Amino acid sequence: MESVLWVMHVNRVVADALGVVTICLVSVLVLLGLFCVLYSFYFRNRIKGFTQLGYFSGPWIIRILFIFLATWWGLGEIFRLNLLRRDGRLLNALSATWQESLCKIYIVSNLGFAEPCVFLTLVFLLRASLQKSGTLSPKWNARTAGYVLLYCVPGFVLQLVVILIGPKFNKESNMHRLPPYFTKAAATSKTRRNDDVALCTYPLLSTIILGLFNTILSAYLSLLGRRIL
């Protein structure tokens, strides 16, 4: 495992470059998302009275929910960037302990809620294309939003267990103790001004949970894509 982590190590220049690219991509995502939301309202207003065209705007609430979740996910990815933390000026009002707590919130928020909800919403939108009239009903949007939130609960709870209970259990357990990177959400570092700063990391258990969730969704998307074709 240590050899794998050594191979995956990224130097500071590459990490900062990836951080800049992430900020640019998320900015484009937010602008496109805002345009899509406005156009959804515009399209619904233009097709009033055309029942057949109403099929295309039926899941408009779920589309807006998808854009909102994707924006939430993107902003969370910007927040965790080490590029914004190394100089110590962005979060200089917070102690390293508070910064570490914010990193834990990021893991639960993005890996436990936003990212799974984004893919679940995409699945329901693709399923909607196979329905003849269900998406015309306002109840479909409310029911689908409820299903998305419900199906995210197991992953959200597991991420909470990894972040809140995992480190405590690992310290108190005398047997089967896991390496720190399995449950650690942040690593303390020094800035140029010799201040402590918490750099967000991905706990391995959190990544495994998210990977299993995405594997199941990918398999279902393959079956769904076959039906669409």
C-alpha positions in Angstrom: 0.0 0.0 0.0 2.8 2.4 0.8 4.4 1.8 -2.6 1.0 2.6 -4.3 0.7 5.8 -2.3 4.3 6.7 -3.3 3.6 6.2 -7.0 0.4 8.4 -6.6 2.2 11.2 -4.9 1.8 14.5 -6.7 4.3 17.4 -6.3 3.2 20.9 -5.4 3.4 22.4 -8.8 1.2 19.8 -10.4 -1.3 20.0 -7.5 -1.5 23.7 -7.8 -2.0 23.5 -11.6 -4.8 21.0 -11.1 -6.3 23.3 -8.5 -6.4 26.2 -11.0 -8.0 23.9 -13.6 -10.6 22.8 -11.0 -11.5 26.4 -10.2 -11.9 27.2 -13.9 -14.0 24.2 -14.6 -16.3 24.8 -11.7 -16.7 28.4 -12.7 -17.8 27.3 -16.2 -20.1 24.8 -14.6 -21.8 27.4 -12.4 -22.3 29.8 -15.4 -23.7 27.0 -17.6 -25.9 25.8 -14.7 -27.3 29.3 -14.2 -28.0 29.6 -18.0 -29.8 26.2 -18.0 -32.0 27.2 -15.1 -33.0 30.4 -16.7 -33.6 28.6 -20.1 -35.8 26.0 -18.3 -38.1 28.7 -17.1 -38.1 30.4 -20.5 -38.8 27.1 -22.3 -41.7 26.3 -20.0 -43.2 29.7 -20.6 -42.9 29.4 -24.4 -44.6 26.0 -24.7 -47.7 26.7 -22.6 -50.7 25.2 -24.4 -48.6 22.7 -26.3 -49.3 19.4 -24.5 -46.9 17.3 -26.7 -44.0 19.6 -26.1 -44.7 19.5 -22.4 -43.1 16.1 -22.3 -39.7 17.7 -22.8 -40.1 20.1 -19.9 -41.8 17.6 -17.6 -38.8 16.8 -15.3 -37.8 20.5 -15.0 -37.6 20.4 -11.2 -35.3 17.4 -11.2 -33.1 19.1 -13.8 -32.8 22.2 -11.6 -32.1 19.9 -8.6 -29.3 18.2 -10.7 -27.8 21.6 -11.5 -28.0 22.7 -7.8 -26.3 19.5 -6.6 -23.6 19.7 -9.3 -22.8 23.3 -8.3 -22.7 22.3 -4.6 -20.3 19.4 -5.5 -18.1 21.8 -7.5 -17.9 24.5 -4.8 -17.0 21.8 -2.3 -14.1 20.6 -4.5 -12.9 24.2 -4.6 -13.1 24.6 -0.9 -10.8 21.6 -0.2 -8.1 22.7 -2.6 -4.7 23.0 -0.9 -3.9 25.8 -3.3 -6.2 28.1 -1.2 -4.8 27.0 2.1 -1.0 26.9 1.8 -0.4 30.6 2.1 -2.5 30.7 5.3 -4.4 33.9 4.4 -7.7 32.4 3.3 -8.5 30.7 6.6 -6.1 32.5 8.9 -9.0 33.3 11.3 -9.5 29.6 12.0 -7.3 27.3 14.0 -5.9 24.1 12.5 -8.5 22.2 14.6 -11.4 24.1 13.0 -9.9 23.7 9.6 -9.7 19.9 10.1 -13.4 20.0 11.2 -14.3 21.8 7.9 -12.4 19.1 6.0 -14.5 16.4 7.7 -17.7 18.4 6.8 -16.4 18.4 3.2 -16.1 14.6 3.2 -19.6 14.1 4.6 -21.1 16.8 2.4 -19.5 16.0 -1.0 -18.6 12.3 -0.8 -21.6 11.4 1.4 -24.3 13.5 -0.1 -23.6 15.8 -3.1 -21.7 13.4 -5.4 -24.0 10.4 -4.9 -27.0 12.6 -5.4 -25.7 14.0 -8.6 -25.3 10.5 -10.1 -28.6 9.4 -8.7 -30.4 12.4 -10.2 -28.8 11.6 -13.6 -30.0 8.1 -13.4 -33.6 9.2 -12.7 -33.4 11.7 -15.6 -32.3 9.0 -18.0 -35.1 6.7 -16.7 -37.5 9.5 -17.4 -36.7 9.4 -21.1 -38.1 5.8 -21.2 -41.5 6.9 -19.7 -44.3 7.9 -21.9 -46.3 10.2 -19.6 -45.0 9.9 -16.0 -42.7 12.9 -16.3 -45.6 15.1 -17.2 -47.0 14.8 -13.7 -45.8 17.2 -10.9 -46.0 14.3 -8.6 -43.2 12.6 -10.5 -40.8 15.4 -9.7 -41.6 15.4 -6.0 -41.5 11.6 -5.8 -38.2 11.4 -7.7 -36.6 14.1 -5.5 -37.6 12.0 -2.4 -36.1 8.9 -3.9 -32.8 10.6 -4.6 -32.6 11.8 -1.0 -33.7 8.4 0.3 -31.1 6.4 -1.7 -28.3 8.8 -0.5 -29.0 8.1 3.2 -27.0 4.8 3.4 -23.8 6.4 1.9 -24.3 9.5 4.0 -24.5 7.5 7.2 -21.5 5.4 6.3 -19.4 8.5 5.6 -20.5 9.9 9.0 -19.4 6.6 10.7 -16.0 6.7 8.9 -15.3 10.4 9.8 -16.8 10.6 13.3 -16.5 7.1 14.8 -13.6 5.6 12.7 -10.7 7.6 14.2 -12.0 7.1 17.8 -12.4 3.4 17.3 -9.0 3.2 15.7 -7.4 4.8 18.7 -9.2 2.8 21.3 -8.9 -0.6 19.6 -5.9 -2.6 20.6 -6.5 -5.1 17.8 -7.2 -4.7 14.1 -5.9 -1.1 14.2 -6.0 0.5 10.7 -3.4 2.8 9.3 -4.3 6.5 9.7 -4.9 7.1 6.0 -8.0 4.9 6.2 -9.9 7.4 8.3 -7.9 10.6 8.3 -9.6 13.6 6.7 -6.9 16.2 7.1 -3.1 16.5 7.5 -1.5 19.3 9.5 1.2 21.3 7.6 3.2 24.6 8.0 2.6 27.7 5.9 5.3 30.1 4.8 4.7 32.2 7.9 5.1 29.0 10.0 1.4 28.8 10.9 -0.4 25.5 11.3 -2.8 24.7 8.5 -5.0 21.6 7.9 -4.8 20.2 4.3 -7.8 18.2 3.4 -7.2 14.5 2.4 -9.4 11.7 1.2 -9.8 8.8 3.8 -9.3 5.5 2.1 -12.5 4.0 3.6 -14.6 7.0 2.3 -13.1 6.5 -1.2 -14.0 2.7 -1.0 -17.6 3.4 0.0 -18.0 6.0 -2.7 -16.4 3.6 -5.2 -18.7 0.7 -4.4 -21.7 3.1 -4.7 -20.5 4.3 -8.1 -19.8 0.8 -9.3 -23.4 -0.2 -8.6 -24.7 2.9 -10.3 -22.4 2.4 -13.3 -23.7 -1.2 -13.8 -27.3 0.1 -13.6 -26.5 2.9 -16.1 -25.1 0.3 -18.5 -28.4 -1.6 -18.4 -30.4 1.6 -18.7 -28.3 2.8 -21.7 -29.0 -0.5 -23.4 -32.7 0.0 -23.0 -32.4 3.6 -24.3 -30.5 2.4 -27.4 
